[in-house]
Structure formats: C-alpha cells, structure tokens
Amino acid sequence: MPTLAAVRAFVDASLRLPILMPEAVSSLNPNTCFAHYVLQCYKYALTCNPKPTFDSEILPTKFLESRLPVEKMENAPEPTLSACCETDGYGKTKVATDILLGGVEACFVNLGSDHPSLIEAILKGQRERKDRFPKIYTCPSEMVAMSMADGWARMTGRPQAVIVHVDVGTQALGCALHNASAGRCPVFIFAGVCPVTDDGELVGSRTEYQHWIQDAPDQKAIVSRYCRYVGELRTGRTVKQIVARALQFATSDSKGPVYLTGARETLAEEIEPYSLEQPKWVPIGPAALPHESIKEVAEVLVRAENPLIITGYSGRNHASPSQLVRLADAIPRLRVFIADGSDMCFPFSHCASLGFRYSVDKSTTEADVILVLDADVPWIPSRNPPRKDAHIYHIDIDPLNSMMLNSFFPAHGRWKADSYTALTQLNGYINREFAAGKKLESPLYAQRRQRLVEEHTARLASTAELAAPRPDDRITAPHVGASIKAKVPSDTVFVVEAATCAVQISDQLQVDLPGSWINSGGAGLGWSGGAAMGVKLALRSTGKQNFVCQIVGDGAFLFTVPGSVYWIAARYGIPVLTVILNNKAVHKGWNAPRKSLELVHPDGLGSRSSNRDLHISFDPSPDYPGIAKAAAGKCFGESKEGLYTAKADTAEELERVLAEAVEAVKAGRGAVVEAVLVEEDIRDVGGVAREVVLQEMEGDGG
C-alpha cells in the first residue's frame, strides 16, 4: 500500500518551480519545513526568471492582488532538501503515489481496471496529506476532463493532470487533445496499459477479460502526434525523472499536452523513497530577438504609412497586452488585428484595435508593413492576402507551425522568440532611438493618430447600432452580447465557443483586461463546457472569485457532453453562467457547414437547399436547458436549489432571465440560459454598421 513517506517525498522534491505562482503559496504557513521549502523554491524561481509569465509589475493593480508578500520569505531558517524530504521511517512506497504528486493541484479522472494502485494512492493521500494532495474530480467524460485541465492551464499557465483508462480512454480524449495541442496548452495525461503478466507472477497481473481485449500494440501512437512528449514508466526507480521530464516539455515553448503510460505491475511496484534536486528540472526559458533584428523591425514599423500587427494568442501571457499597447501608443497609425481570438491580446477600447476576426479582415490587404505576432493563420490567402509590396515579419514561438502538415505564410524575416520578450525589446529600442517618442510627434504623425481615433469612434458607434433592440423585440447575436456585457460583473472571464456568432459577440463584449476572454485554441467543438469549469476552479485555486460566463452555440453545446458537464458542476459546486445561442430561427441547425459549403459552391444545389436537406438541421430543437437541468439533479453543490435554467425568445425576456441567472451564479448555483436568435436584416442597418455586418458575415469561423 502507498505510504506517507512517498507522498511527502514526492511533493517536497517534485514541485514545478518555474510555474509555481505566488497565489499557490501565499497561504502556506512559513513556520513549517515544507512551506519554507516551497517559499525558497519560489524565491529561486524568481531569481532564474525575474519576469514570471503570468505575473508582472506592469499589470493593472487588480491583477496583482495575490502577489506573494516578500516578508513571508524573511526571518526563516534556510531549509535543505534532506530536511524537507526525510522519510520519517515510513518505509517503502508504491509508484502510483509519485505519479499523483508530480506537482499538480488537480487531477481530472476517469478511472478503470488499470488504476487499482492509483486508487489506493488517492485514498491514502487524501487521508494523510489533505492539505498537500491534489484535488480529485471524477469526470464521466474524458473530453470534459481534458477540457477542464485545458481551461485551468489557460487561466494560470500551470498544467494539471488528466487520468484516463488504457487505449479506450485515450481515444475518448478526442478533439479535446487536438484543442490543447493546437492551443499550446500544457496538460499532463496519464493512462494505464494492460498488465504484461498473465499468471499472477507480480502484483497487478491480469485478472479480468478486458486485459486481453484492450492490449493495444502501441497505445502511445494514438496521441503521439498531438503531444510534446510521450513516455512510458518501465520501473518505479525512474518515475520521478520521467514525470519531471514530461512536465519540462509541457511547460516549455511551444507548450502543450504530454502523455505517459504505465502497466499495472509497474504502478504497484514498491520502491524506497527518493527525491530529485528540483531546481535542475526547469523548462526552457524564453527566447529573444537578435539585436540586429530589433533595429530592423522597429524602424520599418515606425516608418510605415499603414503598419499592422496581427496577433492571435500573445495575450496568453497576461503581461503582453500592456507591452502591445505601449507599442501602439508609440507608433501613430499602427493598428492591431486579432486573427483567432483565443486570448485577449489587445484592449478593444484602444483606438488602434480592429477587434477579433477569424483571419479575414480587409486591413491585411491595405497594410504596407505587417508584423505577425503569435498567430497561426494571420490571413486567408484566397480571400484577404497582403499587398504584393507589403513588408512582412513573423515573430512566434513556433513560426513554422511545426504541428501542421501544410502552412506557408511568406515573411521577409522570421524569428522563433517569445512575444512578450520581443515586444519589450522593440519598445525599449523605440524609446531609446526615438527620444521617448518625441520624434514621432510631428504634424504628419499627429494626423495619422487623429484618423485612427476617428475610424475607431465610427466603428464603436456602428457596433452599438447593431446591438439595438429590434422593433419586433426579437433577439440577435449582437443584442445578446451587449445584454450579457450589461448584466455580468466587471471582473467576468468569458469562455467563448460561439462559432459563427463569435465575432459579433466579441464586438459587443469589448473586453479590455488581460485574461478576461478565452476561446478554444483549436477547432474541436465541445471545448467550452469543461473549459469554463476549469477556469472557475483555477481562479478559486488562486483565491479569486471572478464571475465566469460561457457563451456557446447550440451545436457546440451538444458537443460539450452536457450530461457530464452539469453533473460535474453540480457535484463539485462549480457555478458558471452558460448562455446558449440557438439559431434555430435563422438556419435551424449548424451554420458553420453551410457557410463552408457556400464559400466553395456559392451557386450549387446547397445554396438553394434547407438545412434538413443538407443533414445539418436541429429541427425540432432540443430542450437545451432541460438537458443541463436533468444532468445536474435536484441540488447544486452545497445549495439546496438546483441549476437555474431559462429560455428567452424576446429582448424583454432576455433582460429578465439574464438578471436572474447572474444572481443565481453569484449565490453559488450554475445557470443555463437559452437565447433564441433571429437573423439580422442588414437592409435595415445603415452606413458603417452595414459594412460591419457584411464583414462579420465574411469573417466568421465555424
């Protein structure tokens, strides 16, 4: 049976230093040896990396409330590894415990016959080390489990664990694994493999029918192309090293999921407790631009007549948006276009903001200089290619898109570098060489800035016009977005999977704060249900109580596996406001496949066919809130009341039910609101607003 010694040794020796955040240790008692060690480790991590990815002095005050007080690390005796990792005479331990205590805070599990030793380790760890043992969340769907870990990591940068069952559970990760890989999201995945012995020679030998049926020839190959590292635990004497190595890959750029396997016999193996020198198991530090390249990029941007920055996920580092603002403030006429909307990369309210479009925006056809910054698909070559004479630079942690089979976007200069570091370098150069911006204050530059302000003001007015209530009181996507913005708290984190409505929703939410908007980093629908819960749990783990709002299309909602999502939410009391955009009155089903069809065959049979004929119809429409309510049961967490559910067909109903739903979530209950949409009639929309609608219809993704 796993012992206390193993729990203590592995926690003490295997915490992931570079990704340890102030929030994770601020509540520890500095008088304990363990707490001391953690605090000293964090102090060491800051010495190695003085610019932590998710915590910076340049962020707004509200993002710094949970910084670790320095005084907690003072007046404390220096700990030693031997003192912190002593065994206290508890003897041998089993390998399973070391896997569970690899430095994660949460394990999202779907357990099976390969996990008996893990289950024993969970029970013992929860009983004897409640304050240090990962929280275990039972997930009836592997897709949801993976999405929860994805959401947690997207909010904090810290990988969490997903434990699944042999080859079948591995396959059930499905498109959630694609999302984490494409979205560069660190997740630690462990799956058992079938026992390798038949006759009871070792503890863990085969005992059941499925141990033959599930014996896959190469289980790791199922996921290897989507993982940054795959490995196998062959002996308990290297388990700590393998787990630490996997987490190094997960947390080094380009970040992503990692996958380990181990047979039942290995998991049950007894070993003597041992430790690692954890400061030697750190991820790769951020890369910078070469000195000569800083000068080249900065000066070309400054001298451009119509410069454009295209970004996608640079805002994953919550310190990056302020650096991008600083650059936009320094260079008049510079505009910023967010190509994939996976993160809040640039504040919507800034006059340089063009907002979020799925890679389709006319600005790419107008710019004379383009800087691509952490964007996988900056434009669609067949729809909005850059000018032939445009000068293009590309800075990215993976500028060749190494995980994609075919990807080519031409650039005159391309560098593998961290975007925050690169932006800091560019800003420093411009500040030095252009006398803190004074050389950029000529009448010509002032005129460019004024034109930018006027264009942005007109765009805001058009966006507001689109959200106005219709005469018949029916609901449109822009109106839903504006209504949500008006009702939810200002600290809300939006988890958005609105497919063909995502651009219109983004234009109305108008997010400005780092980390306040996340969209799936990939294209696998169903991400947002689990991700929203993961975001909420991550915020809790850092002592924050931000409101979380999931906005999801009706088709994507079905993909989230709502039966699993709302059972988990109710069992563990994870309150999230979910707004479902039901476009049944518009297209009666999936809108994304229809748009794709019409782009390829605009005059084909499909253009004149119904969604039912195209086999993408949801008519009759399911009772979406009813599905969620049935799964959640009669009580939600500690509340004696169940999940709040409602449906709105009119703007008046939406106003009322959103207010009730927000209050329900604040009280600790989850809430699901279905908003039934009608199609906007662009003939009734005038001027610039009509152009905005047409561009959004072109730019939406599915």
Secondary structure, 3 states (H helix, E strand, C coil): CCCHHHHHHHHHHHCCHHHCCHHHHCCCCCCCHHHHHHHHHHHHHHHHCCCCCCCCCCCCHHHCCCCCCHHHHCCCCCCCHHHHCCCCCCCCEEHHHHHHCCCCCEEEECCCCCCHHHHHHHHHHHHHCCCCCCEEEECCCHHHHHHHHHHHHHHHCCCCEEEECHHHHHHHCHHHHHHHHHCCCCEEEEEEECCCCCCCCCCCCCCCCHHHHCCCCCHHHHCHHHCCEEEEECCHHHHHHHHHHHHHHHHCCCCCEEEEEEEHHHHCCEECCCCCCHHHCCCCCCCCCCHHHHHHHHHHHHHCCCEEEEECCHHHCCCHHHHHHHHHHHCCCCEEEECCCCECCCCCCCCCEEEECCCCCCHHHHCCEEEEECCCCCCCCCCCCCCCCCEEEEEECCCCCCCCCCCCCCCCEEEECCHHHHHHHHHHHHHHHCHHHHHHCCHHHHHHHHHHHHHHHHHHHHHHHHCCCCCCCEECHHHHHHHHHHHCCCCCEEEEECHHHHHHHHHHHCCCCCCCEEECCCCCCCHHHHHHHHHHHHHHHCCCCCCEEEEEEHHHHHHCCHHHHHHHHHHHCCCCEEEEEECCCCCCECHHHHHHHHHHCCCCHHHHCCCCCCCCECCCCCCHHHHHHHHHCCCECCECCCCEEEEECEHHHHHHHHHHHHHHHHCCCCEEEEEEECCCCHHHCCHHHHHHHHHHHHHCCC
